[in-house]
Amino acid sequence: MDIIEMTRSLGHAIQQEESFKKLMKAQNACDNDPVLQDMIGEFNLKRMNLSNASNGENVDQEKISRLNIELRDCYDDIMENANMVAYNEAKDEFDAVMQRITAILQASAQGEDPDTAAVQPSCSGNCASCGGCH
């Protein structure tokens, strides 16, 4: 088996990973949640309205401020939706698996032992940009 075939085999294994299956199930639930889809559509409309209001010749700061608040409120509603919460949790879990896989591949490509290669935590000290410690 050549390296490309092995990579395809790895791709199949990734798709059998429980965290991947959980993510796909959560994504499907989001896609099939009419309330969530309506909220996402509303968010996109508000975002377009904000963009249009910001790019006009006579920019109305009060209107932009109001649209920003509406957009943030809409975003917060989306992020509080149970299906979206489950999706984000599943995505974080799968992303952690992919980070481990990528770290092993990168370390191996740099001549390190694949059996001992591990994810190196990269804490910037700024918690605002952090997805959490895993």
C-alpha positions, 0 to 999 in steps of 0.5 A, a space after each residue: 500500500 502506498 502513502 496515498 492509499 494509507 491516507 485514504 485508509 486514515 480518512 475512512 478511519 476518521 469517519 468511523 471515529 465516534 467524535 466524527 459520528 457525533 459531529 455529523 449527527 449534531 450537524 444533521 440535527 442543526 440542518 433539520 431544526 426549522 427554528 434554528 434555520 430560521 434564526 440563521 436566516 434572520 441573522 444573515 439578513 441582519 448582517 446584510 442590513 448592517 453591511 448595507 447601512 455601514 456602506 451607504 453615503 449617509 451613514 446613520 450611526 444610531 441605526 448601525 448601533 441598533 443593528 449591531 445590537 440586533 445582530 448580537 442578540 440574534 447570534 446569542 439566540 442561535 448559540 443558545 439553541 440546544 442543537 447548536 450547543 450540541 454541535 459546538 460541543 461535538 465540533 470541539 471534541 472532533 477538533 481535538 482528535 484532528 489536532 492530535 492526528 495533525 500533530 502526529 503527522 507533522 511530527 512524523 514528517 519532521 523525523 520524530 517518532 510517530 509512536 511518541 509524537 503528541 500535541 504540544 499545548 499552545 497557550 497564549 495566555 489570552 483566554 479570550 481566544 482560547 477554545 479550552 484546554 484539552 
